[in-house]
Amino acid sequence: MTASELETFKDALIKADLYMPATETEKASHSDATLLRFLRARKYDIAAAQNQFADTEAWRKQHDVDTLYRTFPEHEFHSSKRFYPRWTGRRDKEGKPLYVYHIASVRPLYDELHAVAPPRRYERIVSLYESMVNLVMPLCTHVHPTGETISSSTTIIDLSSLTLGSLISLRSHLQEASKLATANYPETLHRIAVVNAPSFFPIIWGWIKGWFDEVTRDKIYILAKDMDKLKEVVHEEDLPKAYGGALEWSFHDEPLLDNSIRAVMPEIPKGPAVYVDGTVKATKDLD
């Protein structure tokens, strides 16, 4: 990718009234990192990237995503994390945030999950994705030793203790989150490592891979029980013990922030927050 390709994309978006460049007094409407995610997702096809970007902007307006995240109740936001991939508070060797999803832990919460109306469940997923791109990734960018922009994550999907019946019962829940990411938060998944895959995994892989586009499917690695592979991408001290590392962290825990992150943010906020201009701010305190 060349700088000229990004500029060409910006020009196309400006002509379509989808992007406002920075001025002396105002920031650009979207960061370069965001625009690059859409370009990468469509293999630098400008027209295809513009179409997906336009669809996402329309989706954000339809669901009033900015207001949703800014006003999402703190208690509900914090509670919703139990149902989805959780940030460990650590990063992989490239500085990307490390998430873990132990799917079997969600099954006992099935009744609670489905007691919430589908539209509200959808809004919960959106708020958690917004937290990732507005808080976690900007924080990881800030503390990266080379200043590299971090716009994607590494996720461990743990299938231990999972029965086929449990997975089928959670199918719609998992599919909704996966499709939302592919459509509206493209290229935020850098790498997905599936571990502890059960014997029936080949049976379900056929319908799981349909939730992702080709670009994302190429980033999914099935490791079964070979945890040593994880140490190739995550330092041992940042990898939870359950996956062969030394970190005392499990799926139900709050993020165990590394020293660099903790120096900026001593503890993770309970509710929605953003990292902007060197400061972590709760969305309820934003102007």
C-alpha positions in Angstrom: 0.0 0.0 0.0 1.3 3.4 -0.9 0.5 6.8 0.5 -1.0 7.7 -2.8 -3.6 4.9 -2.5 -4.7 6.3 0.8 -5.0 9.8 -0.6 -6.9 8.5 -3.6 -9.3 6.8 -1.2 -9.7 10.0 0.8 -10.4 12.0 -2.4 -13.1 9.5 -3.4 -14.7 9.7 0.1 -14.6 13.5 0.0 -16.4 13.6 -3.3 -19.0 11.3 -1.9 -19.4 13.5 1.3 -18.2 10.6 3.4 -15.0 12.1 4.8 -13.9 15.5 6.1 -10.2 16.2 6.1 -8.5 18.0 9.0 -8.4 21.7 9.2 -6.5 24.2 11.4 -9.2 23.9 14.0 -10.8 20.5 13.4 -9.6 17.0 13.3 -10.4 14.8 10.3 -13.7 13.0 10.5 -11.9 9.6 10.5 -8.4 8.6 11.3 -6.0 7.2 8.7 -6.0 3.9 10.7 -9.8 3.6 10.2 -9.6 4.3 6.5 -6.7 1.8 6.0 -8.8 -0.9 7.7 -11.4 -0.6 4.9 -8.8 -0.5 2.2 -7.1 -3.7 3.6 -10.5 -5.4 3.9 -11.1 -4.9 0.2 -7.5 -5.5 -0.9 -7.0 -1.9 -1.8 -9.9 -1.8 -4.3 -10.9 1.8 -3.9 -14.5 1.4 -5.2 -15.1 -1.7 -3.1 -13.6 -0.1 0.0 -15.8 3.0 -0.6 -18.9 0.9 -0.8 -18.2 -0.9 2.5 -17.3 2.4 4.1 -20.5 4.0 2.9 -22.5 1.0 4.1 -20.9 1.3 7.6 -21.5 5.0 7.8 -25.2 4.4 6.9 -25.3 1.7 9.6 -23.7 4.0 12.2 -26.3 6.6 11.4 -29.2 4.1 11.5 -28.2 2.9 15.0 -26.9 6.3 16.2 -23.7 4.5 17.3 -21.9 7.5 18.7 -24.8 8.4 21.0 -25.3 4.8 21.9 -21.8 4.4 23.1 -21.7 7.7 24.8 -24.8 7.1 26.8 -24.6 3.3 27.4 -25.3 2.6 31.1 -22.2 1.7 33.0 -23.5 -1.3 34.9 -25.0 -2.9 31.7 -21.8 -2.2 29.8 -19.7 -3.9 32.4 -22.0 -6.9 32.7 -22.2 -7.4 29.0 -18.5 -8.2 28.8 -19.2 -11.7 30.3 -20.8 -12.8 27.0 -18.1 -11.8 24.5 -14.3 -11.9 24.0 -12.5 -10.3 26.9 -9.4 -8.2 26.9 -6.7 -9.7 29.1 -5.1 -6.3 29.6 -2.0 -7.6 27.7 -0.7 -7.4 24.2 0.9 -9.8 21.8 4.5 -9.4 20.5 3.4 -6.9 17.9 1.7 -4.8 20.5 -1.8 -5.8 19.5 -4.4 -6.3 22.4 -4.8 -9.9 23.4 -8.4 -11.1 23.8 -9.7 -14.5 25.0 -13.1 -16.0 24.4 -13.9 -19.2 26.5 -17.2 -20.1 24.9 -18.2 -22.7 27.4 -18.3 -20.0 30.1 -21.2 -18.3 28.2 -23.4 -21.4 28.2 -24.5 -21.2 31.9 -25.5 -17.6 31.2 -27.7 -18.6 28.3 -31.0 -17.8 30.0 -29.7 -14.4 31.1 -28.4 -13.6 27.7 -31.7 -14.4 26.0 -33.8 -12.6 28.6 -32.6 -9.5 26.8 -34.5 -8.5 23.7 -32.5 -9.1 20.5 -32.2 -5.4 19.5 -30.6 -4.6 22.9 -28.3 -7.6 22.7 -27.2 -6.1 19.4 -26.5 -2.7 20.9 -24.4 -4.4 23.6 -22.2 -6.0 21.0 -21.8 -2.6 19.3 -20.8 -0.9 22.5 -18.1 -3.4 23.1 -16.7 -3.1 19.6 -16.7 0.7 20.1 -14.8 0.2 23.3 -12.1 -1.8 21.5 -11.6 0.8 18.7 -12.0 3.9 20.9 -10.2 2.8 24.1 -8.2 -0.4 23.9 -6.5 0.1 20.5 -5.7 3.8 21.0 -4.1 2.9 24.3 -2.0 0.1 22.7 -1.0 2.6 20.1 0.1 5.1 22.7 2.4 2.7 24.5 3.8 1.0 21.5 7.6 1.4 21.6 7.8 2.4 17.9 4.6 4.5 17.8 3.0 2.0 15.4 -0.7 2.5 15.0 -2.6 -0.5 16.5 -5.9 -1.1 14.8 -6.4 -4.9 15.2 -6.3 -7.6 17.8 -5.2 -11.1 18.5 -7.9 -13.4 19.9 -7.7 -16.8 21.5 -11.0 -18.8 21.0 -11.0 -21.5 23.7 -13.3 -24.4 22.9 -12.5 -26.5 26.0 -15.5 -28.1 27.8 -17.8 -27.2 25.0 -20.4 -29.7 23.9 -21.9 -29.8 20.4 -25.3 -29.0 21.9 -24.0 -25.9 23.7 -22.4 -24.6 20.6 -25.5 -25.1 18.5 -27.6 -23.3 21.2 -25.2 -20.3 21.1 -24.9 -20.3 17.3 -27.0 -17.2 16.6 -25.2 -15.3 19.4 -21.8 -16.1 18.0 -22.8 -15.5 14.4 -24.3 -12.1 15.1 -21.0 -10.8 16.7 -18.9 -12.3 13.9 -20.9 -10.8 11.1 -21.1 -7.4 12.8 -17.3 -7.3 13.0 -16.7 -8.3 9.4 -19.2 -5.8 8.0 -18.7 -2.7 10.2 -15.4 -3.2 12.0 -13.3 -4.7 9.2 -9.7 -5.7 9.7 -9.9 -5.4 13.5 -9.1 -9.1 13.8 -5.4 -9.6 13.1 -5.2 -13.2 14.2 -7.6 -15.8 15.7 -6.2 -18.8 17.4 -8.7 -21.6 18.0 -7.5 -23.9 20.9 -8.8 -27.0 22.6 -10.9 -27.9 19.5 -13.1 -30.9 20.3 -13.3 -33.9 18.1 -16.5 -32.7 16.5 -14.9 -29.4 15.4 -14.7 -30.5 11.7 -18.4 -30.9 11.7 -19.1 -27.3 12.7 -16.2 -25.6 11.0 -18.2 -25.6 7.7 -20.8 -23.3 9.1 -18.6 -21.3 11.3 -16.3 -20.2 8.5 -19.3 -18.9 6.6 -19.6 -16.1 9.2 -16.4 -14.5 8.0 -15.2 -13.1 4.7 -12.2 -14.7 2.9 -9.7 -12.2 4.3 -10.7 -12.9 7.9 -10.9 -16.7 7.3 -7.2 -16.6 6.3 -6.4 -15.3 9.8 -7.9 -18.2 11.7 -5.5 -20.8 13.0 -6.7 -24.1 14.4 -4.2 -25.1 17.1 -6.1 -27.9 18.8 -4.1 -28.5 21.9 -0.7 -27.3 20.6 -0.3 -24.3 22.9 3.4 -23.8 22.1 2.4 -22.1 18.9 0.9 -19.3 21.0 4.3 -18.4 22.5 5.4 -17.6 19.0 3.1 -14.6 19.0 2.6 -13.8 22.7 5.3 -13.4 25.3 5.0 -16.0 28.1 4.4 -13.4 30.8 1.5 -12.0 28.8 -0.1 -15.3 28.0 -2.6 -16.8 30.4 -1.5 -20.0 32.2 -4.4 -21.9 30.7 -2.7 -21.5 27.3 0.9 -22.3 28.4 1.9 -18.9 29.6 2.6 -17.4 33.1 -0.2 -14.9 33.4 -2.5 -15.4 36.3 -5.7 -14.5 34.4 -8.9 -16.4 33.6 -11.9 -15.5 31.4 -14.0 -14.2 34.3 -11.3 -11.8 35.4 -11.0 -8.1 34.8 -8.1 -7.1 32.5 -4.7 -7.5 34.2 -3.1 -4.4 32.8 0.6 -4.5 31.9 2.9 -1.9 33.3 2.9 0.3 30.3 -0.9 0.4 30.0 -1.2 0.9 33.8 1.0 3.9 33.7 -1.5 5.6 31.5 -4.7 4.0 32.8 -4.3 2.6 36.4 -7.5 0.6 36.0 -10.0 0.0 33.3 -13.2 2.1 33.5 -16.4 0.1 34.4 -18.4 1.9 31.7 -17.8 3.2 28.2 -14.6 5.3 27.7 -12.3 6.7 25.1 -8.6 7.4 24.9 -8.2 10.8 23.3 -5.4 13.4 23.5 -3.4 11.4 25.9 -6.2 10.9 28.4 -8.8 8.2 29.3 -12.2 9.8 29.5 -15.5 8.2 30.4 -18.0 8.9 27.6 -20.5 10.3 30.1 -17.9 13.1 30.8 -17.4 14.1 27.2 -18.7 17.4 26.0 
